[in-house]
């Protein structure tokens, strides 16, 4: 069981040893850059996705298409989450947001949510 140790809440840069096959559905990055700090991921502890539409966008799809979209995702909707351990044994939760920032950056962005600690099971 993981518990938040400290909230970070910052967009980060990442890099991959091998580029993802699909840019809007990337695998976990190999390197995280948090300010001047470079963190190498040594273990992916958990991975999950949330493709549910939020707010007013939750109602702008036909019900017969909603279930498929929530399991596979639709363009610009959803997040792919990762809990990772880095080289110095710290634990982090990050996600890739599939939402485009603007017309010039349609790929989405990486966000470091928090540092974690292992809680009692």
MDAnalysis code that builds the backbone (N, CA, C; Angstrom):
import MDAnalysis as mda
import numpy as np

u = mda.Universe.empty(363, n_residues=121, atom_resindex=np.repeat(np.arange(121), 3), trajectory=True)
u.add_TopologyAttr("name", ["N", "CA", "C"] * 121)
u.add_TopologyAttr("resid", np.arange(1, 122))
u.add_TopologyAttr("resname", ["UNK", "UNK", "UNK", "UNK", "UNK", "UNK", "UNK", "UNK", "UNK", "UNK", "UNK", "UNK", "UNK", "UNK", "UNK", "UNK", "UNK", "UNK", "UNK", "UNK", "UNK", "UNK", "UNK", "UNK", "UNK", "UNK", "UNK", "UNK", "UNK", "UNK", "UNK", "UNK", "UNK", "UNK", "UNK", "UNK", "UNK", "UNK", "UNK", "UNK", "UNK", "UNK", "UNK", "UNK", "UNK", "UNK", "UNK", "UNK", "UNK", "UNK", "UNK", "UNK", "UNK", "UNK", "UNK", "UNK", "UNK", "UNK", "UNK", "UNK", "UNK", "UNK", "UNK", "UNK", "UNK", "UNK", "UNK", "UNK", "UNK", "UNK", "UNK", "UNK", "UNK", "UNK", "UNK", "UNK", "UNK", "UNK", "UNK", "UNK", "UNK", "UNK", "UNK", "UNK", "UNK", "UNK", "UNK", "UNK", "UNK", "UNK", "UNK", "UNK", "UNK", "UNK", "UNK", "UNK", "UNK", "UNK", "UNK", "UNK", "UNK", "UNK", "UNK", "UNK", "UNK", "UNK", "UNK", "UNK", "UNK", "UNK", "UNK", "UNK", "UNK", "UNK", "UNK", "UNK", "UNK", "UNK", "UNK", "UNK", "UNK"])
u.atoms.positions = np.array([
    [0.842, -1.183, 0.000],
    [0.000, 0.000, 0.000],
    [0.884, 1.242, 0.000],
    [0.561, 2.179, -0.856],
    [1.334, 3.406, -0.955],
    [0.522, 4.568, -0.413],
    [1.234, 5.499, 0.213],
    [0.598, 6.702, 0.732],
    [1.413, 7.909, 0.284],
    [0.730, 9.037, 0.021],
    [1.470, 10.238, -0.361],
    [2.384, 10.701, 0.771],
    [3.613, 11.017, 0.428],
    [4.576, 11.564, 1.392],
    [4.606, 13.092, 1.272],
    [4.640, 13.567, 0.019],
    [4.572, 15.008, -0.232],
    [4.026, 15.234, -1.636],
    [3.173, 16.221, -1.736],
    [2.595, 16.587, -3.022],
    [3.602, 17.425, -3.793],
    [3.792, 17.109, -5.056],
    [4.717, 17.865, -5.897],
    [3.934, 18.696, -6.905],
    [3.028, 18.074, -7.646],
    [2.138, 18.788, -8.548],
    [2.815, 19.669, -9.570],
    [3.736, 19.088, -10.348],
    [4.465, 19.877, -11.349],
    [4.549, 19.130, -12.661],
    [4.465, 19.882, -13.735],
    [4.732, 19.309, -15.047],
    [6.232, 19.025, -15.122],
    [6.579, 17.899, -15.730],
    [7.988, 17.516, -15.824],
    [8.346, 17.117, -17.251],
    [9.631, 17.070, -17.499],
    [10.149, 16.526, -18.747],
    [10.553, 15.087, -18.476],
    [10.399, 14.246, -19.483],
    [10.782, 12.843, -19.361],
    [11.559, 12.446, -20.603],
    [12.232, 11.295, -20.508],
    [12.860, 10.732, -21.700],
    [12.762, 9.219, -21.632],
    [12.906, 8.610, -22.800],
    [12.758, 7.167, -22.948],
    [14.029, 6.578, -23.541],
    [14.419, 5.409, -23.055],
    [15.528, 4.690, -23.689],
    [15.080, 4.180, -25.052],
    [13.811, 3.781, -25.147],
    [13.207, 3.355, -26.408],
    [11.895, 4.115, -26.561],
    [11.759, 4.843, -27.648],
    [10.577, 5.686, -27.855],
    [9.294, 4.853, -27.847],
    [8.216, 5.398, -27.276],
    [6.935, 4.684, -27.286],
    [6.434, 4.474, -28.717],
    [5.804, 3.339, -28.950],
    [5.241, 3.045, -30.274],
    [4.087, 4.000, -30.580],
    [3.294, 4.326, -29.551],
    [2.167, 5.241, -29.720],
    [2.387, 6.460, -28.827],
    [2.471, 7.632, -29.426],
    [2.778, 8.841, -28.650],
    [1.684, 9.221, -27.658],
    [0.411, 8.921, -27.959],
    [-0.687, 9.273, -27.057],
    [-0.972, 8.173, -26.030],
    [-0.243, 7.058, -26.118],
    [-0.376, 5.965, -25.155],
    [1.024, 5.462, -24.803],
    [1.843, 6.310, -24.182],
    [3.230, 5.923, -23.921],
    [3.372, 4.953, -22.748],
    [4.466, 4.218, -22.795],
    [4.838, 3.400, -21.643],
    [5.532, 4.308, -20.629],
    [5.896, 3.746, -19.501],
    [6.545, 4.527, -18.454],
    [7.889, 5.072, -18.948],
    [8.166, 6.335, -18.659],
    [9.462, 6.890, -19.062],
    [10.597, 6.279, -18.249],
    [11.813, 6.375, -18.797],
    [12.995, 5.846, -18.122],
    [13.691, 6.901, -17.270],
    [13.491, 8.171, -17.610],
    [14.138, 9.266, -16.888],
    [13.117, 10.379, -16.649],
    [13.108, 10.898, -15.414],
    [12.262, 12.024, -15.039],
    [13.172, 13.194, -14.723],
    [12.803, 14.381, -15.178],
    [13.578, 15.575, -14.862],
    [12.707, 16.495, -14.031],
    [13.097, 16.668, -12.786],
    [12.375, 17.518, -11.845],
    [13.297, 18.676, -11.503],
    [13.085, 19.810, -12.171],
    [13.998, 20.944, -12.002],
    [15.380, 20.552, -12.490],
    [16.375, 20.700, -11.635],
    [17.751, 20.336, -11.984],
    [18.057, 18.872, -11.664],
    [17.118, 18.198, -11.030],
    [17.321, 16.813, -10.608],
    [16.894, 15.850, -11.721],
    [17.761, 14.868, -12.014],
    [17.457, 13.822, -12.985],
    [17.289, 12.515, -12.228],
    [16.149, 11.875, -12.429],
    [15.816, 10.651, -11.712],
    [15.633, 9.509, -12.702],
    [16.395, 8.434, -12.557],
    [16.257, 7.261, -13.427],
    [15.308, 6.271, -12.782],
    [14.293, 5.860, -13.529],
    [13.322, 4.868, -13.063],
    [13.969, 3.491, -13.128],
    [13.925, 2.766, -11.998],
    [14.482, 1.417, -11.961],
    [13.401, 0.341, -11.844],
    [12.170, 0.759, -11.463],
    [11.095, -0.221, -11.333],
    [9.737, 0.470, -11.469],
    [8.881, -0.134, -12.276],
    [7.491, 0.319, -12.376],
    [6.701, -0.549, -11.402],
    [6.132, 0.067, -10.378],
    [5.416, -0.659, -9.335],
    [3.952, -0.891, -9.692],
    [3.340, 0.099, -10.330],
    [1.941, -0.004, -10.752],
    [1.738, 0.847, -11.988],
    [0.741, 0.440, -12.785],
    [0.357, 1.211, -13.966],
    [-1.150, 1.034, -14.159],
    [-1.855, 2.139, -14.427],
    [-3.282, 2.076, -14.706],
    [-3.674, 3.304, -15.520],
    [-4.865, 3.256, -16.074],
    [-5.329, 4.391, -16.868],
    [-6.743, 4.775, -16.463],
    [-7.076, 6.019, -16.738],
    [-8.415, 6.554, -16.494],
    [-8.805, 7.339, -17.740],
    [-9.690, 6.756, -18.539],
    [-10.116, 7.391, -19.782],
    [-11.531, 7.953, -19.692],
    [-12.060, 8.106, -18.479],
    [-13.408, 8.644, -18.324],
    [-13.416, 10.138, -18.625],
    [-14.465, 10.554, -19.288],
    [-14.638, 11.976, -19.579],
    [-15.126, 12.680, -18.322],
    [-14.684, 13.895, -18.117],
    [-15.016, 14.656, -16.910],
    [-15.844, 15.892, -17.261],
    [-16.598, 16.376, -16.286],
    [-17.346, 17.622, -16.435],
    [-18.334, 17.592, -17.584],
    [-18.417, 18.695, -18.313],
    [-19.384, 18.800, -19.405],
    [-19.088, 17.834, -20.541],
    [-17.832, 17.369, -20.638],
    [-17.464, 16.435, -21.696],
    [-17.986, 15.024, -21.442],
    [-18.423, 14.754, -20.216],
    [-18.949, 13.429, -19.880],
    [-20.256, 13.155, -20.602],
    [-20.955, 14.197, -21.023],
    [-22.261, 14.026, -21.657],
    [-22.246, 14.276, -23.158],
    [-21.072, 14.505, -23.755],
    [-21.063, 14.849, -25.171],
    [-20.781, 13.649, -26.076],
    [-21.101, 12.456, -25.611],
    [-20.881, 11.260, -26.398],
    [-22.115, 10.370, -26.311],
    [-22.423, 9.715, -27.386],
    [-23.558, 8.793, -27.369],
    [-23.299, 7.679, -26.366],
    [-24.315, 7.291, -25.597],
    [-24.128, 6.249, -24.574],
    [-23.559, 4.954, -25.134],
    [-23.932, 4.588, -26.350],
    [-23.436, 3.332, -26.925],
    [-21.938, 3.369, -27.246],
    [-21.350, 4.563, -27.306],
    [-19.908, 4.689, -27.570],
    [-19.093, 4.937, -26.293],
    [-19.775, 5.356, -25.235],
    [-19.090, 5.748, -24.009],
    [-18.276, 4.608, -23.392],
    [-18.844, 3.421, -23.312],
    [-18.155, 2.283, -22.683],
    [-16.853, 1.947, -23.408],
    [-16.890, 1.926, -24.722],
    [-15.672, 1.651, -25.503],
    [-14.635, 2.743, -25.286],
    [-15.075, 3.991, -25.309],
    [-14.151, 5.116, -25.121],
    [-13.515, 5.080, -23.732],
    [-14.264, 4.678, -22.718],
    [-13.717, 4.641, -21.358],
    [-12.721, 3.503, -21.169],
    [-12.785, 2.471, -21.977],
    [-11.823, 1.372, -21.838],
    [-10.591, 1.572, -22.712],
    [-10.759, 2.193, -23.897],
    [-9.632, 2.382, -24.806],
    [-9.160, 3.816, -24.909],
    [-10.011, 4.734, -24.514],
    [-9.684, 6.147, -24.621],
    [-10.185, 6.725, -25.932],
    [-10.360, 8.021, -25.942],
    [-10.681, 8.747, -27.158],
    [-9.713, 9.926, -27.227],
    [-9.633, 10.554, -28.379],
    [-8.604, 11.552, -28.604],
    [-8.624, 12.648, -27.535],
    [-7.461, 12.872, -26.916],
    [-7.291, 13.967, -25.962],
    [-7.921, 13.764, -24.601],
    [-8.461, 12.572, -24.331],
    [-9.156, 12.329, -23.070],
    [-8.410, 11.268, -22.269],
    [-8.175, 11.551, -21.011],
    [-7.649, 10.543, -20.113],
    [-6.226, 10.760, -19.652],
    [-5.865, 9.897, -18.705],
    [-4.528, 9.915, -18.116],
    [-4.035, 8.487, -17.956],
    [-2.717, 8.334, -18.081],
    [-2.068, 7.044, -17.852],
    [-1.148, 7.244, -16.661],
    [-1.403, 6.505, -15.591],
    [-0.695, 6.683, -14.322],
    [0.392, 5.629, -14.128],
    [1.448, 6.028, -13.404],
    [2.537, 5.123, -13.061],
    [2.994, 5.406, -11.630],
    [3.263, 4.353, -10.891],
    [3.966, 4.461, -9.606],
    [5.308, 3.798, -9.836],
    [6.371, 4.533, -9.519],
    [7.712, 4.073, -9.858],
    [8.668, 4.203, -8.673],
    [9.733, 3.425, -8.755],
    [10.863, 3.555, -7.830],
    [12.035, 4.037, -8.665],
    [12.748, 5.047, -8.152],
    [13.906, 5.587, -8.861],
    [15.189, 5.082, -8.206],
    [16.331, 5.397, -8.820],
    [17.634, 4.871, -8.386],
    [17.916, 5.011, -6.891],
    [17.546, 6.113, -6.291],
    [17.852, 6.314, -4.869],
    [16.755, 5.762, -3.952],
    [15.898, 4.895, -4.493],
    [14.821, 4.192, -3.774],
    [13.642, 5.069, -3.381],
    [13.574, 6.307, -3.847],
    [12.372, 7.104, -3.617],
    [11.263, 6.604, -4.535],
    [10.032, 6.810, -4.107],
    [8.856, 6.358, -4.850],
    [8.056, 7.570, -5.306],
    [7.551, 7.518, -6.539],
    [6.795, 8.640, -7.094],
    [5.578, 8.143, -7.850],
    [4.579, 9.029, -7.931],
    [3.421, 8.791, -8.788],
    [3.411, 9.880, -9.844],
    [3.313, 9.484, -11.093],
    [3.279, 10.421, -12.198],
    [2.207, 9.985, -13.175],
    [1.846, 10.880, -14.073],
    [0.910, 10.493, -15.115],
    [1.166, 11.259, -16.397],
    [0.700, 10.646, -17.481],
    [0.709, 11.298, -18.779],
    [-0.721, 11.743, -19.056],
    [-0.924, 13.023, -19.259],
    [-2.233, 13.560, -19.595],
    [-2.345, 13.624, -21.113],
    [-3.365, 12.984, -21.654],
    [-3.584, 12.968, -23.096],
    [-4.213, 14.253, -23.605],
    [-4.583, 15.164, -22.709],
    [-5.220, 16.420, -23.118],
    [-4.192, 17.341, -23.780],
    [-4.502, 17.855, -24.962],
    [-3.569, 18.788, -25.598],
    [-3.539, 20.109, -24.846],
    [-2.359, 20.720, -24.784],
    [-2.230, 22.016, -24.103],
    [-2.791, 23.133, -24.971],
    [-2.525, 23.064, -26.269],
    [-2.998, 24.064, -27.220],
    [-2.811, 23.506, -28.629],
    [-3.116, 24.308, -29.635],
    [-3.027, 23.843, -31.024],
    [-1.599, 23.491, -31.426],
    [-0.613, 24.140, -30.817],
    [0.783, 23.867, -31.160],
    [1.326, 22.618, -30.472],
    [0.764, 22.259, -29.322],
    [1.227, 21.088, -28.573],
    [0.038, 20.159, -28.355],
    [-0.171, 19.265, -29.303],
    [-1.336, 18.397, -29.277],
    [-1.053, 17.035, -28.654],
    [0.170, 16.809, -28.191],
    [0.525, 15.493, -27.671],
    [0.151, 15.261, -26.212],
    [-0.023, 16.276, -25.435],
    [-0.259, 16.084, -24.011],
    [1.001, 16.407, -23.223],
    [1.014, 16.004, -21.935],
    [2.154, 16.365, -21.088],
    [2.293, 15.382, -19.933],
    [3.479, 15.391, -19.319],
    [3.788, 14.554, -18.155],
    [3.696, 15.407, -16.892],
    [3.178, 14.802, -15.831],
    [2.935, 15.509, -14.579],
    [3.381, 14.626, -13.418],
    [4.230, 15.153, -12.554],
    [4.672, 14.428, -11.357],
    [3.747, 14.824, -10.219],
    [2.921, 13.885, -9.804],
    [1.872, 14.174, -8.814],
    [2.419, 14.250, -7.398],
    [3.133, 13.190, -6.946],
    [3.599, 13.194, -5.557],
    [4.726, 12.189, -5.345],
    [5.426, 12.384, -4.244],
    [6.370, 11.400, -3.747],
    [5.571, 10.489, -2.800],
    [5.884, 9.209, -2.814],
    [5.123, 8.238, -2.034],
    [5.969, 7.604, -0.945],
    [5.282, 6.994, -0.006],
    [5.926, 6.169, 1.006],
    [5.126, 4.876, 1.086],
    [5.767, 3.806, 1.465],
    [5.057, 2.529, 1.632],
    [4.388, 2.545, 2.997],
    [3.069, 2.353, 2.997],
    [2.328, 2.297, 4.250],
    [2.185, 0.855, 4.720],
    [1.646, 0.672, 5.902],
    [1.402, -0.676, 6.416],
    [0.271, -1.303, 5.641],
    [0.454, -2.553, 5.278],
    [-0.570, -3.274, 4.521],
    [-1.654, -3.806, 5.422],
])
